Amino acid sequence: MEITREQSNGSSGSQAFTFSLNKGDTAHVLHPQQVIAYRGDPGNRSDRLLEVSRMMRKRKLIRADFTGRCTFTASLPPGIGLQTLDLGGGGDMLYDFRQLFFYTDGVEMKSRILKLKNMLITQDAIKMKFSGKGQIGVMTKGTVFQLELHETEPVYVNAGSILAYPENARLDLAVYGNHLASQHMSYHWKMTGTGHVLVQAGGSRSQELQQHMEDDGLVKRILREAIPFGNILIK
């Protein structure tokens, strides 16, 4: 299966991706309402109900199964991208199931219950572990990049920017820097271990910067910077 990002001539910010399936390919799309164009035998699309547990996680009822040969194009709203990842067998990365857009045959999924401290900051109780051979596509906010983890030297990552991390990574909720710095930053995960963490560059941090650039008023900006936790208390 090949996935191509369509080039845009406008400035709407929306993105479109075309999936080209060959004979024997199957793509399970969890947001079928985003499919805006299809070419192929009508019988090559088959919708079905999700399992009850996955209905709850995705807040969706239906998935669409596309089999080759066919092509279809899916659109994503402004600010949302699609990151395609190849799985080559075993895997230990944990993802938010709500961000999954599609997966192919050969991909296996298992639920992992998070530790209590992880639940409190992520506001999520379960992550999804993918294994097997195939592809998955996850919806992202901004550019996706990876940071290597080390056993003894921690990396601090904004909790809202993490896309996926290894199941065996050691995570502690933390801030860093001096007293003033720690008062004005969001919670971070202090992460150690082996492997890498996937980070997405967009999200709430980008929205706050955009609001700042739109000029919120000098007094408000000073109060946000001068008062402890002012960026949270003063909107």
C-alpha positions as CSV (number, residue, x, y, z in Angstrom):
1,M,0.0,0.0,0.0
2,E,1.2,3.5,-0.9
3,I,0.1,6.7,0.8
4,T,0.6,10.1,-1.0
5,R,-0.1,13.5,0.5
6,E,-2.0,15.6,-1.9
7,Q,-0.5,19.1,-2.7
8,S,-2.7,22.0,-1.8
9,N,-3.2,25.1,-3.9
10,G,-5.2,26.9,-1.2
11,S,-4.6,28.2,2.3
12,S,-7.3,26.3,4.2
13,G,-4.8,24.3,6.2
14,S,-6.6,21.0,5.6
15,Q,-4.7,18.0,4.4
16,A,-5.6,15.1,2.1
17,F,-4.0,11.7,1.7
18,T,-4.5,9.2,-1.1
19,F,-4.2,5.5,-0.3
20,S,-3.4,3.2,-3.2
21,L,-4.0,-0.5,-2.4
22,N,-2.8,-3.4,-4.5
23,K,-4.3,-6.8,-4.7
24,G,-4.0,-8.5,-1.3
25,D,-3.7,-5.2,0.6
26,T,-6.3,-4.3,3.3
27,A,-6.6,-1.0,5.2
28,H,-8.8,-0.7,8.3
29,V,-9.9,3.0,8.5
30,L,-11.3,4.1,11.9
31,H,-12.6,7.4,10.7
32,P,-14.4,6.5,7.5
33,Q,-16.3,9.7,7.4
34,Q,-13.1,11.4,6.4
35,V,-13.0,9.5,3.1
36,I,-14.0,12.0,0.4
37,A,-13.2,10.1,-2.8
38,Y,-13.0,6.5,-3.9
39,R,-12.0,4.6,-7.1
40,G,-12.5,0.9,-7.5
41,D,-15.0,-1.9,-7.2
42,P,-17.7,-0.7,-4.7
43,G,-17.6,-4.2,-3.1
44,N,-14.0,-3.5,-2.0
45,R,-15.3,-1.4,0.9
46,S,-16.9,-3.1,3.8
47,D,-18.0,-1.3,7.0
48,R,-18.4,-3.1,10.3
49,L,-19.0,-2.3,13.9
50,L,-16.0,-1.8,16.2
51,E,-15.6,-4.0,19.3
52,V,-17.4,-2.5,22.3
53,S,-14.1,-1.6,24.1
54,R,-12.8,0.2,21.0
55,M,-16.0,2.0,20.5
56,M,-15.5,3.5,24.0
57,R,-11.9,4.4,23.3
58,K,-12.5,5.9,19.8
59,R,-16.0,7.2,20.5
60,K,-16.8,5.8,17.1
61,L,-19.1,3.0,16.1
62,I,-17.9,2.0,12.6
63,R,-14.6,1.1,10.9
64,A,-14.3,0.8,7.1
65,D,-12.2,-2.0,5.6
66,F,-10.8,-1.3,2.1
67,T,-9.2,-4.1,0.1
68,G,-7.2,-3.8,-3.1
69,R,-7.2,-3.0,-5.9
70,C,-8.6,0.5,-5.1
71,T,-7.7,4.0,-4.2
72,F,-9.3,6.4,-1.8
73,T,-8.6,9.9,-0.5
74,A,-9.1,10.9,3.1
75,S,-9.1,14.5,4.4
76,L,-7.9,15.8,7.8
77,P,-8.9,19.1,9.4
78,P,-6.5,22.0,9.7
79,G,-3.7,21.4,12.2
80,I,-4.0,17.6,12.0
81,G,-1.4,15.5,10.1
82,L,-0.9,11.8,9.5
83,Q,2.2,9.9,10.5
84,T,2.6,6.5,8.9
85,L,4.8,4.0,10.8
86,D,6.0,0.6,9.6
87,L,6.0,-2.3,12.1
88,G,8.5,-5.0,11.5
89,G,7.6,-7.6,14.1
90,G,7.8,-7.1,17.8
91,G,7.2,-3.6,19.2
92,D,7.0,-2.0,22.6
93,M,5.7,1.5,21.8
94,L,2.6,2.7,23.6
95,Y,0.1,4.9,21.7
96,D,-3.2,6.7,22.4
97,F,-5.8,4.6,20.6
98,R,-7.8,7.7,19.9
99,Q,-5.1,9.0,17.6
100,L,-5.1,5.9,15.4
101,F,-6.5,6.6,11.9
102,F,-5.8,3.3,10.1
103,Y,-4.0,0.0,10.4
104,T,-3.3,-2.8,8.0
105,D,-3.6,-6.6,8.2
106,G,-0.9,-8.2,10.2
107,V,-1.0,-5.5,13.0
108,E,-1.9,-6.8,16.4
109,M,-3.1,-4.6,19.3
110,K,-3.0,-5.1,23.0
111,S,-4.3,-2.7,25.8
112,R,-1.9,-1.6,28.5
113,I,-3.3,-0.1,31.8
114,L,-1.2,2.9,32.9
115,K,0.1,3.5,36.4
116,L,-2.0,5.8,38.5
117,K,0.4,8.8,38.3
118,N,0.5,8.5,34.5
119,M,-3.3,8.4,34.4
120,L,-3.6,11.7,36.3
121,I,-1.5,13.7,33.9
122,T,-2.5,12.1,30.6
123,Q,-6.2,11.9,31.6
124,D,-6.1,8.4,30.1
125,A,-6.2,5.0,31.7
126,I,-5.2,2.8,28.8
127,K,-2.6,3.0,26.0
128,M,-2.4,0.7,23.0
129,K,0.6,-1.5,22.1
130,F,1.0,-2.4,18.5
131,S,3.0,-5.4,17.2
132,G,3.2,-7.6,14.2
133,K,4.1,-6.7,10.6
134,G,2.2,-3.9,8.8
135,Q,1.5,-0.2,8.9
136,I,-0.3,2.1,11.2
137,G,-1.3,5.7,10.7
138,V,-1.6,8.1,13.7
139,M,-3.1,11.5,13.7
140,T,-0.6,14.2,14.8
141,K,-0.4,17.9,15.6
142,G,2.6,19.4,13.9
143,T,6.0,17.9,13.0
144,V,6.8,14.5,14.5
145,F,10.4,13.7,15.5
146,Q,12.1,11.3,17.9
147,L,14.3,11.7,20.9
148,E,16.7,8.9,22.0
149,L,16.4,7.7,25.6
150,H,19.3,7.0,27.9
151,E,19.5,4.8,31.0
152,T,21.0,7.5,33.3
153,E,20.7,10.9,31.5
154,P,17.0,11.9,31.5
155,V,15.2,13.9,28.8
156,Y,12.3,16.2,29.8
157,V,9.4,16.2,27.4
158,N,6.2,18.3,27.6
159,A,3.5,15.8,28.7
160,G,1.1,17.1,26.1
161,S,3.6,16.7,23.2
162,I,4.3,12.9,23.6
163,L,3.0,10.8,20.7
164,A,4.4,7.4,21.8
165,Y,7.0,6.0,24.2
166,P,8.4,2.6,25.0
167,E,6.4,0.5,27.5
168,N,9.5,-0.1,29.7
169,A,10.5,3.6,29.8
170,R,10.8,5.1,33.3
171,L,8.6,8.2,33.7
172,D,8.4,10.7,36.5
173,L,6.3,13.8,36.5
174,A,8.6,16.8,36.8
175,V,9.6,20.4,36.0
176,Y,13.1,21.6,35.6
177,G,15.1,24.8,35.8
178,N,15.2,27.4,38.6
179,H,12.2,28.4,40.7
180,L,10.8,30.9,38.2
181,A,11.2,28.5,35.3
182,S,9.4,25.7,37.1
183,Q,6.5,28.0,37.9
184,H,5.9,29.0,34.3
185,M,6.1,25.6,32.5
186,S,3.7,22.8,32.0
187,Y,4.3,19.5,33.5
188,H,7.0,17.4,31.8
189,W,7.8,13.7,31.8
190,K,11.3,13.0,33.1
191,M,12.1,10.0,30.9
192,T,14.9,7.4,31.1
193,G,15.4,4.0,29.5
194,T,16.2,2.6,26.1
195,G,14.7,3.2,22.7
196,H,13.2,6.5,21.7
197,V,10.1,8.7,22.4
198,L,8.1,10.2,19.5
199,V,7.3,13.8,20.0
200,Q,4.8,16.0,18.1
201,A,5.7,19.7,17.8
202,G,2.2,21.1,17.7
203,G,-0.6,21.3,20.3
204,S,-1.4,23.7,23.2
205,R,2.1,25.3,23.2
206,S,1.6,26.4,19.6
207,Q,-1.8,27.8,20.3
208,E,-0.5,29.8,23.2
209,L,2.2,31.3,21.0
210,Q,-0.3,32.1,18.3
211,Q,-2.5,33.9,20.9
212,H,0.6,35.8,22.1
213,M,1.4,36.9,18.5
214,E,-2.1,38.2,18.1
215,D,-1.5,40.7,20.9
216,D,-3.4,40.0,24.0
217,G,-2.7,43.3,25.7
218,L,0.4,44.4,27.5
219,V,-1.1,44.3,31.0
220,K,-2.3,40.7,30.6
221,R,1.0,39.6,29.2
222,I,3.0,41.1,32.1
223,L,0.6,39.5,34.7
224,R,1.0,36.1,33.0
225,E,4.7,36.4,33.2
226,A,5.0,38.0,36.7
227,I,2.5,36.0,38.7
228,P,3.2,32.4,39.6
229,F,1.1,30.1,37.4
230,G,-0.3,33.3,35.7
231,N,-0.4,31.6,32.3
232,I,-2.9,29.2,33.8
233,L,-5.0,31.6,35.9
234,I,-5.2,34.5,33.5
235,K,-6.8,33.8,30.2
